[in-house]
Amino acid sequence: MSDVSPAAGAPRDPYAALRVPAYRRFLLGNTAINVGRQSLDLAAAWQVYRWTDSPTALGLVGLANFLPYIVFALQAGHLADHVSRRRLIQTTLAGSALVSVLLAVVSQWPGLVGDWAPLRFFNDGVLGIARCFEGAEKVNAAGFEQPAVAAVFILLLLGATIRTLGTPARASLVPLLLPREKLANAITWGSTTFELTAMVGPALAGFIIHYTSYATVYVFDAVMCGAMVVLMARIDYREPERKPERRTWRSLGAGAGFIWRHKEILAASGLDLFAVLLGGAVALLPIYADKILGVGSIGLGWLRAAPAIGAMSMAIWQAHRRPMRRPGVVMLWAVAGFGVAITVFGLSSWYWLSFVMLLLSGVLDNVSVVVRQSLVQLLTPDHLRGRVTAVNQIFIISSNELGSFRAGSMAGMFGPVVAVVAGGVGTVLVVLGASALFPQLRQLAPLHQLKPRE
């Protein structure tokens, strides 16, 4: 989606948002954070899989990232609308950096973690879940005996909790950095750089793990968080209008109510949620890299980066093209194509075909991302933006992390191929249902014509 001049026939500036210094600084810092986070995610998944040899454990990594957001997302959105977003972002990033340092220590020196009863209890619980999905005879119980395994899971849970408290503030800051007419262009560039980080982060992590250790990746993430803490002090933004209100269940749920009333946002977010929940294959990439494609950590890094390469290419192309005339219809076709690409990937045992299908899935997913993010940012008034963003993030986190758990547990029961292929087919079926249930999505006006609604 490109920035559009209000004057008919005026030349379009695909770099309009990048000409605003505050947005450039924020984009640079946000890119640094996301590179570190993408690197950490791959390192944690690969490390847990190597230690346990369990697809269910991979799924539980996703669940550890998901649960805090369900518990704290509404409170985090309320915070974003009622406190200094700068201070909230800096505090949560500093906490996240500390957790990454602790992960590095546990990973580098696992023997330092004592054989404490709470950690044994945690490992027994994870082992029980793995046996439930995979069968007791298939699970290597010895892989779950290290106290460090439980420590990694607990630290991932703590890190996800801290990130949850700061995510709505950071995600809702963009409209306060630049003029409204440049917002659509900023969303496109934000999507572009995110996909760049999703490409660079995993590939970089694969090389770092191969030549050094998991701990190096975790330290790298801590440094990236620290860089954004410093950079936030130099980012000026417009303070949003704040309406005085008590913290009640009604005020906490105001974002959910706004989305429910505006079916375009509900449909786009719901479609994206179920598509990635069913069609996401990222959680099982360590299994594909190890047992189906046989490509090791470096090959895993490139497989993980492939969707981002495709998505970044599509985002750059969208920044230079005219706005979509029927964005809702385009989104429906894109998500259906995403399901087909995931299905082919699930059936493939040839590395380059698998890589191309993942790349194509990223191309198609980016269309969905741009439409959904544009709807949330363009239709939401300033005083609700933090809470609406928090609910939208629940959709995103749910799809990614619950999708990881769905894929991991299903792979434990039926094998990775069945888990991926069933998810891809399910995605196509979800598109058919969404098209029938939400005609508002098919009738959606061009994105640049949308205005905030109360």
Secondary structure, DSSP 4 states (H G I P E B T S, - for coil): -----SSTTPPP-TTTGGGSHHHHHHHHHHHHHHHHHHHHHHHHHHHHHHHH--HHHHHHHHHHHHHHHHHHHHHHHHHHHHS-HHHHHHHHHHHHHHHHHHHHHHHH-GGGS---HHHHHHHHHHHHHHHHHH-GGGS-GGGG--HHHHHHHHHHHHHHHHHHHHHHHHHTSGGGTS-GGGHHHHHHHHHHHHHHHHHHHHHHHHHHHHHS-HHHHHHHHHHHHHHHHHHHTT---PPPP-------HHHHTHHHHHHHH-HHHHHHHHHHHHHHHHH--GGGHHHIIIIIS--HHHHHHHHHHHHHHHHHHHHHHHHTSPPPSSHHHHHHHHHHHHHHHHHHHHH--SHHHHHHHHHHHHHHHHHHHHHHHHHHHHHS-GGGHHHHHHHHHHHHHIIIIIHHHHHHHHHHHH-HHHHHHHHHHHHHHHHHHHHHH-HHHHTPPPGGG-----
